[in-house]
Amino acid sequence: MDASLSPFDHQKTQNTEPKKSFITSLITLRSNNIKEDTYFVSELKPTEQKSLQELKEKLKASSSKASSMWGVSLLGGDDKADVILLKFLRARDFKVADSLRMLEKCLEWREEFKAEKLTEEDLGFKDLEGKVAYMRGYDKEGHPVCYNAYDLKDMPKRELRVASNQILSLFQDNYPEMVATKIFINVPWYFSVIYSMFSPFLTHRTKSKFVMSKEGNAAETLYKFIRPEDIPVQYGGLSRPTDSQNGPPKPASEFSIKGGEKVNIQIEGIEGGATITWDIVVGGWDLEYSAEFVPNAEESYTIVVEKPKKMKASDEAVCNSFTTVEAGKLILSVDNTLSRKKKVAAYRYTVRKSTTTA
């Protein structure tokens, strides 16, 4: 079965609107397709190729002791070296002198900080690995996604401002073009005020990569950049830590629910004896969810699979399964009629046919 073919019934308490197609909902949630910067020398503009060559020559002629970074020789002349040099060039708009100055300062900092040896050290927080910082999935453009959890509760605003400024400056100066987009979610209301204070010290290119999500708006923001099957369940997605054991995640279908609207997702064509397994989530739930199985035979009764339940804003994705006795369809209902807020949502399912034979 193809999840993208499942019909959606949208109902309102008053003035019933025409049904929306799944494709319409999906398109409104996708971000604009922004062209990626290329790291292939053959695809660079002639002026960019010239700047890259000039940077190589100036770096070779400079007195810098260190000439390698992340295990790559910057004067090796291979593709890896070109990628690193292009990052510094882009950070300074391909101005060779500025790029060289930035690169030399970075090399000095790495030598002083002993950055190359950090991976060999025990920093004393092994128990936090995979919890406060971890990699999970990819965004819609194919970039790997790194999640960093910061505890800002009860942190003095002044210390937060100073620490944030230092961290951003360190990454901006020494790890240029390492981040495609940085999204801040679930941040205190005053964080945007603090950000406005240190943002003048950031380059325009760096600031253009920052996205601030309003409190309680995490899923809506993340869905613009990352597919729901790659977003952790605690942030309004469908991804669980154990999912990677089963291979690539099964793609999910996205949809939206307007305030005052009820949506019924009908999964049809389910044979008798089949087992259907599904995941469903609504960003910031705060609505009613239920599931029922409707047999095709008119004389059969509808089966309540999941009774109507009020989902809290903090609830994670629902994962459930149901084995049918006869052919029919499964209906997943999300009732947002008591809310005025539009919400993003996603679901996916698999149907496993019965293996028994008569």
C-alpha positions, 0 to 999 in steps of 0.5 A: 500500500502507498501511504500517500494515496490515503484519503483525508476527511477534514471536518469542521464544526461549522461551515464544512470546507471542501476536502484538502488533498494530501499533496496540498498539505505536503507542499505547504510544509516543505521548505524552499529548495535553496541551491547548495554551495558547491565544493567541486572545483570544476563547478566554481566560478572562474573568480572563485577558482582564482581565489582558491588558487591564490589562497593555496599559494599564499598559504604555502608562502606563509610562515604558519607552522601547522598546515593540516586540519582535521587530519587533512594536509591543507597543501596536499592538493587533493579534494579534501584540502579544497573543501576546507579552504573553500569553507574559509573563503566562503566565510570571508566572501572569497576575499583572499587576504581576509580568508588567509588571516582567518585560516592562520588564526584558526591554525594558531588556535587549534595548536594552542588548544590542542584540538587534534588531541581532544578525541583521545581525552576522557572529558569526564562525561561519558554518561552523557554521550548520546543524550545531550549531544547526538547525531540522528538522521538527515535533513531534507537537503541531505545534511546530517543533523546534530542535536544539542540539548542545553539546560537553561533553567535558572541560568542567570541571563548575564552568564547566558549572554556571555557564554552564548557570545563566546561559543558563537564566536568560537565556532564562527572563527574556527569552524566556518561553514560547518553548519547549514542551519542552526535551529533553536527550539524550546528556548526561554522567551528572553533568549531572543532578546539576548540573541539580538544583543550579540547578533551584531557581532556575527557575520551576515552569512552566519546570522542567515543560518539561524532559525528561532522557533517560538516556544511550543512551535518546535514541530512546525519549525522542524518539519520545514527542514527535517522529515518527521521520520527523522525527527526524535519523538520528543520533538514532535517526530516519529524517530526512536533511538532503536529505529536504526536497528531496522534499517532506513526509516519508513517515510511518513506522510505529512498533513496539517490540521486547522483550528476547529477542524477534525481530520479522519485518515482512512487506510483502506484495502486491509484484508482479513487476517492482516496486521496493520502497524501505524505511527501518528503524531501531531505537533503540540497535540492538545487535542483528541485522538482515536482509532477504529476499524470499519469492516467492509461487510455491512452487517459487521460492527465497527471496532473501537481500536483506541478510545477517544483520548485527550493528548497532552502537549508533551505526549510523544508519537502514538505507535500501535498495531491491530490484527483484523478478522475481516477485510475493512479500513482503519480510521485514525481521527484527530479532533482539533475542534476545540483549538484555534491553532493550526498544527502540523502532523505526520503518520505512517503505516505498514500492513502485513498480510496473514501467512496462514492458509486454509 
